[in-house]
Amino acid sequence: MADPIVNIRVAKTHLSRLIERVERGDEVVIARAGRPVARLVSYHSRTAPRAPGLWRGRVAVAADFDITPDGMIADFER
């Protein structure tokens, strides 16, 4: 089934019903004047908390990563 598109007014009026559909696995697109502006999807919590440092040793940052050539700065200031 295609994701239903509902106007904001309808979404406000029938929010409980729309949430029931989302809980069953559907996604609902919310539109303003027929233009999609938001998507209502099921919430999935993280299975494990984030642990800092997981990328340690996998990523290298060059020593000069924050040095910008003068010519490039001049190009942006024109």
C-alpha positions, -999 to +999 in steps of 0.1 A: +000+000+000+013+035-009+020+058+020-011+079+026-008+117+022-030+137+046-034+174+050-023+190+083-059+197+093-069+161+088-037+149+106-046+171+136-082+158+137-072+121+132-038+119+149-047+089+171-058+069+140-027+079+121-005+068+150-023+034+150-014+030+113+022+039+120+023+014+148+012-012+123+041-004+100+027+023+077+042+057+071+021+088+068+031+119+048+017+151+061+011+179+036+004+216+037-018+227+007-010+194-010+028+198-007+045+171+015+062+187+045+066+159+071+066+121+075+051+103+104+071+071+110+074+045+138+099+053+166+127+028+171+149+033+201+186+026+200+194-010+208+226+001+227+238+034+240+264+052+220+299+047+231+325+075+225+357+065+207+343+038+185+362+053+155+395+057+174+423+043+153+401+040+122+402+076+111+432+098+105+431+136+104+458+153+085+479+177+105+471+205+081+433+198+078+424+233+090+448+253+069+431+271+041+452+283+011+452+322+008+439+320-028+409+301-017+400+326+010+403+354-016+380+336-039+353+335-012+357+372-003+350+385-038 
